[in-house]
Amino acid sequence: MNKKLGALALLGASAVALAGCSGGAGGASSAAATGDLTVWLVGTDTPQDARDYLKKTFEDEHQGWTLTIEEKTWADTSDNYIAALSSNDAPDVVEVGNTQAPGFISQGLFADLSSVQSALGGDDLLQSFVELGSEDGTLYAAPYYAGSRVVFYSPSMFTGTVPTTLDQYVADGMAMKTETVSGIYAPGKDWYNALPYIWAHGGEIAVKDGDAWDAQFSSPKSIAGLEQLQEVYQKANNAPADADETDPQVPFCAGEVGFLSAPAWMKGSVLAAADAKAPGCPDTYGKDLAAFALPGMTAGEVAPVFAGGSNIAVAAKSDAKEMATSALEIMLSEGYQKIMAENGLIPALSSFATYLPSDEITTQAAKAASGSKAVPASANWSEVESAGVIKDALVKIAQGEDVTTIAEGLDSQIEAILNK
């Protein structure tokens, strides 16, 4: 999972924590009358009420069993996390980042969940997360929760009707641009907000062709999306071509942004008190803050956006896979996911979105997440991200270089990494 809801942080568990970790099920088998099940959750996103619900429900359903939740940190290295899952002291259920899931799956660290996929939610599960949690059509890591991007705006900056198509969105952004205002805030290195232009036009990042990956940035549909993105860079935007998406609330609160596509949690940054350590603008551009899901090419459709979040899996080396699967089923149940949703986390099942807070920004984020797409489900994808090749290509496009030439070069770089 990219825990920034755009740039998801690397997963892992600290060496210190791993050194003190006990056996996943205390040596007990699934059929044992008693045992201890270990669940690893990463960070603080899972509310305490949900943790309490999981422990109580599991222990009530399985008398004699104890469920222990251990909290890990996103700052820890993935190598240590992998070492724990590879050992005979593995935990039983683990939360992992959605974009990191393919790497764990390729190493055989997760158990096959295909036999319970229907019971977990089937087609109601967030499909972009199912894709990242699957290999060759088999599910190994189920969706857990998501966060999505929406387009924020201040009614004092944009007074028109919310655009219903991507073309209208771009046109409105160009109309708002002045020497000091970006109608659409689009720093060149922000590849998370670049992808929807490609996807909305029907393009892809890369597709599997037999055993090889075929990069698609230079396909006609992707080129159409990139050309529209270049139009945004040059006619709707003042952000530097070599800048990234960090702290976009700063120019927004300075009155320098019309439309700002950002993770839904950006609401908190914009509405932060003016005297906070990282001040927002609740009394100016944050007043009556509004948002909408990025529209697609056809009115009534949303553009596919990149969604960050987590998947949840049963460790392949768990000593209690049956009990671990039971715990996972609880975590995807209506009762548990209702708690997650009420705390603003987009639930793993689309139908549970009704439990999200009723404010418009959260509603629009859920709408956007329903049409979200994933990066290629390759174990090598993290290398594409770390190499920065997509960012480098977008900077060149933002600077006005030939889109097709840049896209062809990018495809070659991506294929070289994915097909190692």
C-alpha positions as MATLAB code, in Angstrom:
seq = 'MNKKLGALALLGASAVALAGCSGGAGGASSAAATGDLTVWLVGTDTPQDARDYLKKTFEDEHQGWTLTIEEKTWADTSDNYIAALSSNDAPDVVEVGNTQAPGFISQGLFADLSSVQSALGGDDLLQSFVELGSEDGTLYAAPYYAGSRVVFYSPSMFTGTVPTTLDQYVADGMAMKTETVSGIYAPGKDWYNALPYIWAHGGEIAVKDGDAWDAQFSSPKSIAGLEQLQEVYQKANNAPADADETDPQVPFCAGEVGFLSAPAWMKGSVLAAADAKAPGCPDTYGKDLAAFALPGMTAGEVAPVFAGGSNIAVAAKSDAKEMATSALEIMLSEGYQKIMAENGLIPALSSFATYLPSDEITTQAAKAASGSKAVPASANWSEVESAGVIKDALVKIAQGEDVTTIAEGLDSQIEAILNK';
ca = [
       0.000    0.000    0.000;
       1.088    3.409   -0.761;
       0.183    4.913    2.603;
       0.191    8.440    1.263;
      -2.976    7.538   -0.833;
      -1.045    8.482   -3.755;
       2.586    7.483   -2.978;
       2.188    4.482   -0.727;
       5.018    3.808    1.681;
       7.005    0.573    1.807;
       5.793   -2.130    4.060;
       7.591   -3.964    6.781;
       8.166   -4.804   10.373;
      11.066   -3.725   12.506;
      13.874   -6.108   13.284;
      13.293   -5.478   16.983;
       9.630   -6.362   16.711;
      10.392   -9.449   14.669;
      12.967  -10.649   17.143;
      10.317  -10.728   19.852;
       7.544  -12.169   17.687;
       6.038  -15.426   18.850;
       4.849  -18.253   16.627;
       1.841  -17.490   14.495;
      -0.495  -19.902   16.224;
       1.614  -21.051   19.092;
       2.256  -24.316   17.290;
      -1.443  -25.168   17.205;
      -3.095  -26.575   14.100;
      -6.421  -25.360   12.728;
      -8.128  -28.345   14.326;
      -6.644  -27.689   17.782;
      -9.073  -26.942   20.618;
      -6.996  -24.003   21.803;
      -4.405  -21.719   20.351;
      -3.259  -18.156   19.827;
      -3.815  -16.420   16.490;
      -1.550  -13.500   15.584;
      -2.782  -10.644   13.380;
      -0.389   -7.977   12.118;
      -1.852   -4.556   11.382;
       0.346   -1.778   10.051;
       0.136    1.744   11.370;
      -2.790    3.318   13.176;
      -5.363    3.468   10.392;
      -7.406    0.551   11.752;
      -9.611    2.077   14.495;
      -9.455    0.644   18.006;
     -13.178   -0.188   17.819;
     -12.479   -2.418   14.809;
      -9.600   -4.147   16.606;
     -11.801   -4.783   19.630;
     -14.585   -6.112   17.381;
     -12.214   -8.543   15.685;
     -10.797   -9.900   18.939;
     -14.153  -10.288   20.682;
     -15.969  -11.783   17.680;
     -13.194  -14.259   16.919;
     -12.796  -15.396   20.512;
     -16.578  -15.706   20.974;
     -16.797  -17.863   17.840;
     -13.772  -19.995   18.745;
     -13.839  -20.781   22.443;
     -10.366  -21.616   23.747;
      -8.614  -19.493   21.125;
      -6.984  -16.116   21.741;
      -6.462  -13.496   19.043;
      -3.514  -11.129   19.466;
      -3.107   -8.009   17.361;
       0.416   -6.655   16.842;
       0.886   -3.207   15.344;
       3.723   -2.750   12.871;
       5.020    0.424   11.253;
       5.084    1.537    7.629;
       8.602    2.861    8.074;
      10.064   -0.612    8.630;
      11.800   -2.442    5.812;
      10.039   -4.901    3.579;
      13.017   -7.235    3.883;
      12.301   -7.761    7.574;
       8.612   -8.253    6.875;
       9.431  -10.858    4.258;
      11.863  -12.578    6.616;
       9.132  -13.015    9.213;
       6.627  -14.410    6.700;
       9.282  -16.795    5.398;
      10.134  -18.159    8.843;
       8.558  -20.933   10.882;
       7.550  -18.211   13.337;
       5.224  -16.474   10.885;
       2.179  -14.462   11.938;
      -1.205  -15.757   10.779;
      -2.973  -12.775    9.228;
      -1.125   -9.763    7.820;
      -2.036   -6.364    6.447;
       0.068   -5.308    3.457;
       0.142   -2.351    1.093;
      -1.947   -2.824   -2.031;
       0.893   -2.025   -4.447;
       3.298   -4.178   -2.432;
       1.035   -7.242   -2.417;
       2.284   -8.669   -5.766;
       5.833   -8.888   -4.417;
       4.762  -10.931   -1.404;
       2.529  -13.132   -3.548;
       5.287  -13.878   -6.073;
       7.444  -15.231   -3.258;
       4.730  -17.631   -2.132;
       4.215  -15.941    1.222;
       0.393  -15.880    1.163;
      -2.173  -18.690    1.225;
      -4.672  -19.266   -1.608;
      -8.013  -17.590   -0.788;
      -9.902  -18.627   -3.915;
     -12.090  -21.125   -2.036;
     -13.479  -18.346    0.180;
     -13.436  -15.474   -2.309;
     -17.207  -15.607   -2.815;
     -17.822  -15.698    0.923;
     -15.539  -12.699    1.372;
     -17.603  -10.633   -1.047;
     -16.967  -11.879   -4.580;
     -17.710   -9.235   -7.196;
     -18.579   -6.721   -4.465;
     -14.900   -6.537   -3.435;
     -12.956   -3.511   -4.698;
     -11.754   -4.914   -8.003;
      -8.562   -2.866   -8.387;
      -7.438   -4.309   -5.038;
      -8.473   -7.808   -6.090;
      -6.222   -7.439   -9.144;
      -3.210   -6.494   -7.053;
      -3.988   -9.269   -4.583;
      -4.196  -11.959   -7.258;
      -1.780  -13.928   -9.402;
      -2.900  -15.836  -12.497;
      -6.513  -15.330  -11.464;
      -6.059  -16.729   -7.955;
      -6.739  -14.462   -4.968;
      -4.060  -14.384   -2.257;
      -4.629  -10.997   -0.591;
      -8.139   -9.640   -0.195;
      -9.016   -5.932   -0.205;
      -9.010   -4.413    3.302;
      -9.726   -0.689    2.903;
      -9.033    2.084    0.415;
      -8.540    5.789    0.082;
      -9.186    7.657   -3.129;
      -8.527   10.962   -4.860;
     -11.119   13.640   -5.433;
     -10.981   17.092   -6.987;
     -11.126   19.794   -4.310;
     -12.203   23.344   -5.034;
     -13.207   26.496   -3.206;
     -16.508   28.099   -4.247;
     -14.674   31.411   -4.099;
     -12.338   30.209   -6.860;
     -14.680   28.138   -9.021;
     -18.229   29.415   -9.354;
     -19.363   27.298  -12.284;
     -21.210   23.988  -12.520;
     -19.242   20.895  -11.585;
     -17.884   19.425  -14.853;
     -19.451   16.166  -16.008;
     -16.758   15.064  -18.472;
     -12.964   15.086  -18.455;
     -12.916   17.406  -21.465;
     -15.095   19.916  -19.609;
     -12.897   19.605  -16.524;
      -9.831   20.479  -18.590;
     -11.657   23.345  -20.312;
     -12.776   24.766  -16.952;
      -9.235   24.447  -15.641;
      -7.832   26.359  -18.608;
     -10.474   29.048  -18.180;
      -9.460   29.594  -14.542;
      -5.736   29.863  -15.237;
      -4.118   33.251  -14.721;
      -0.516   34.320  -14.170;
      -0.901   33.449  -10.481;
      -3.582   30.738  -10.469;
      -3.352   27.137  -11.687;
      -6.792   26.203  -12.952;
      -5.654   22.588  -12.488;
      -2.709   22.103  -10.152;
      -0.410   19.654  -11.970;
       3.252   19.434  -10.918;
       5.154   17.321  -13.437;
       6.311   14.572  -11.091;
       2.805   13.838   -9.783;
       2.299   10.592  -11.690;
      -0.661    9.526   -9.535;
      -2.767   12.323  -10.993;
      -1.372   11.743  -14.491;
      -2.604    8.149  -14.754;
      -6.347    9.003  -14.894;
      -5.864   10.841  -18.196;
      -4.370    7.699  -19.707;
      -6.946    5.350  -18.208;
      -9.916    7.576  -19.075;
      -8.902    7.460  -22.752;
      -8.711    3.665  -22.600;
      -4.944    3.393  -22.281;
      -2.946    1.244  -19.880;
       0.398    1.275  -18.091;
       1.365   -2.267  -19.097;
      -0.487   -5.484  -19.914;
       0.559   -9.107  -19.660;
       1.273  -10.766  -23.013;
       1.894  -14.407  -22.248;
       4.734  -14.456  -19.748;
       5.970  -10.976  -20.660;
       4.806   -7.471  -19.833;
       3.983   -5.145  -22.723;
       4.219   -1.479  -21.679;
       1.448    0.657  -23.163;
       2.304    4.335  -22.692;
       2.923    4.644  -26.436;
      -0.352    3.012  -27.514;
      -2.732    5.333  -29.417;
      -5.188    5.552  -26.522;
      -2.472    6.291  -23.985;
      -0.972    8.916  -26.293;
      -4.383   10.627  -26.485;
      -4.450   10.799  -22.689;
      -0.878   12.058  -22.464;
      -1.541   14.737  -25.069;
      -4.506   15.974  -23.039;
      -2.296   15.921  -19.946;
       0.309   18.002  -21.774;
      -2.433   20.491  -22.578;
      -3.185   20.690  -18.851;
       0.477   21.208  -18.000;
       0.858   24.028  -20.491;
      -2.540   25.759  -20.514;
      -4.134   25.150  -17.099;
      -1.199   24.929  -14.702;
       1.527   27.040  -13.139;
       3.132   24.368  -10.937;
       6.797   23.643  -11.829;
       7.392   20.801  -14.269;
      10.001   19.296  -11.942;
       7.907   19.522   -8.744;
       6.008   16.706   -7.041;
       2.671   16.519   -5.231;
       4.001   17.312   -1.729;
       1.894   19.698    0.408;
      -0.530   20.874   -2.300;
      -2.651   22.520    0.418;
      -0.046   25.300    0.564;
      -0.765   26.776   -2.908;
      -4.460   25.921   -2.470;
      -4.613   27.962    0.743;
      -2.704   30.761   -0.941;
      -5.525   31.116   -3.463;
      -3.309   29.843   -6.276;
      -5.344   26.750   -7.254;
      -8.721   26.265   -8.882;
      -8.977   22.448   -9.050;
      -6.802   20.269   -6.809;
      -6.885   16.490   -7.312;
      -5.644   14.950   -4.073;
      -6.365   12.133   -1.598;
      -9.582   12.661    0.358;
      -7.606   13.111    3.557;
      -6.330   16.408    2.127;
      -9.529   17.847    3.579;
      -7.910   17.718    7.021;
      -4.850   19.597    5.782;
      -6.922   22.353    4.185;
      -9.137   22.712    7.247;
      -6.305   22.647    9.784;
      -6.323   25.664   12.101;
      -4.396   28.686   10.896;
      -2.138   28.459   13.957;
      -1.434   24.727   13.553;
       2.100   23.449   12.935;
       1.031   22.838    9.329;
      -1.643   25.532    8.925;
      -4.600   25.262    6.631;
      -7.131   27.887    5.621;
     -10.474   27.014    7.266;
     -11.685   30.605    7.206;
     -10.714   31.488    3.638;
     -10.269   29.029    0.786;
     -11.195   26.118    3.059;
     -14.521   27.699    3.923;
     -17.307   25.701    2.271;
     -14.649   23.375    0.833;
     -16.164   21.162   -1.872;
     -15.039   18.229   -3.994;
     -16.140   15.951   -6.823;
     -14.973   12.679   -8.345;
     -12.867   13.276  -11.452;
     -15.255   12.768  -14.390;
     -14.618   10.373  -17.257;
     -14.927   10.835  -20.986;
     -18.709   10.305  -20.928;
     -21.092   12.285  -18.751;
     -22.159   10.267  -15.729;
     -18.959    8.222  -15.591;
     -16.015    8.709  -13.257;
     -12.462    8.613  -14.547;
     -10.415    5.670  -13.270;
      -8.143    7.006  -10.528;
      -5.286    5.500   -8.597;
      -6.484    4.285   -5.198;
      -4.179    3.535   -2.305;
      -4.928    1.331    0.637;
      -4.341   -2.100    2.097;
      -4.901   -5.767    1.385;
      -5.186   -8.490    4.002;
      -3.813  -12.022    3.688;
      -3.329  -15.338    5.438;
       0.337  -16.239    5.766;
       1.324  -19.345    3.817;
       3.339  -20.525    6.831;
       0.547  -19.950    9.342;
       0.086  -22.966   11.622;
      -3.636  -22.236   11.782;
      -4.851  -21.389    8.309;
      -8.460  -22.351    9.015;
      -8.614  -20.071   12.041;
      -6.709  -17.353   10.181;
      -9.255  -17.499    7.374;
     -12.032  -17.174    9.938;
     -10.399  -14.023   11.287;
     -10.039  -12.649    7.763;
     -13.739  -13.308    7.123;
     -14.579  -11.276   10.230;
     -12.392   -8.429    8.974;
     -14.382   -8.326    5.738;
     -17.742   -8.784    7.449;
     -20.394   -6.087    7.530;
     -19.942   -5.412   11.253;
     -16.189   -4.851   11.007;
     -16.231   -2.949    7.724;
     -19.030   -0.735    9.066;
     -16.636    0.456   11.769;
     -13.921    1.078    9.186;
     -16.323    3.033    6.979;
     -17.694    5.130    9.838;
     -14.121    6.223   10.480;
     -13.780    7.479    6.897;
     -11.944    4.466    5.400;
     -13.457    3.282    2.119;
     -14.570   -0.292    2.853;
     -13.382   -3.413    1.063;
     -16.866   -4.120   -0.293;
     -18.551   -1.484   -2.439;
     -21.986   -2.111   -0.898;
     -20.699   -1.111    2.542;
     -19.957    2.409    1.292;
     -23.398    3.312    2.645;
     -21.790    3.370    6.095;
     -19.354    6.140    5.200;
     -19.938    9.568    6.760;
     -22.553   11.498    4.844;
     -20.373   14.522    4.075;
     -20.007   15.183    0.366;
     -16.223   14.822    0.216;
     -16.298   11.305    1.674;
     -19.197   10.382   -0.610;
     -17.297   11.590   -3.659;
     -14.174    9.685   -2.549;
     -16.178    6.460   -2.386;
     -17.607    7.211   -5.829;
     -14.097    7.706   -7.195;
     -12.818    4.522   -5.534;
     -15.562    2.462   -7.146;
     -13.969    3.122  -10.537;
     -10.336    3.031   -9.417;
      -7.593    1.127  -11.218;
      -4.393   -0.523  -10.098;
      -0.808   -0.437  -11.254;
       0.404   -3.634  -12.974;
       0.322   -6.611  -10.622;
       3.992   -7.387  -11.086;
       6.441   -8.340   -8.380;
       8.848   -5.884  -10.022;
       6.476   -2.915  -10.019;
       8.077   -1.393   -6.921;
      11.306   -1.102   -8.942;
       9.494    0.946  -11.578;
       8.372    3.339   -8.860;
      11.773    3.580   -7.188;
      13.546    4.142  -10.546;
      11.435    7.257  -11.114;
      11.107    6.592  -14.847;
       7.460    7.664  -15.020;
       8.192   10.900  -13.153;
      11.121   11.654  -15.456;
       8.983   11.102  -18.546;
       6.165   13.304  -17.266;
       8.581   16.141  -16.489;
       9.714   16.058  -20.122;
       6.105   16.065  -21.336;
       5.325   18.995  -19.019;
       8.312   20.825  -20.521;
       6.786   20.450  -23.977;
       8.821   17.608  -25.479;
       7.273   15.260  -28.041;
       4.758   12.994  -26.308;
       5.147    9.970  -28.585;
       8.952    9.968  -28.387;
       8.877   10.215  -24.589;
       6.220    7.493  -24.302;
       8.159    5.069  -26.500;
      11.266    5.527  -24.398;
       9.282    5.079  -21.198;
       7.784    1.822  -22.468;
      11.247    0.438  -23.110;
      12.372    1.346  -19.595;
       9.302   -0.195  -17.961;
       9.535   -3.422  -19.967;
      13.211   -3.790  -19.044;
      12.265   -3.645  -15.352;
       9.069   -5.718  -15.401;
      10.536   -8.471  -17.583;
      13.726   -9.076  -15.616;
];
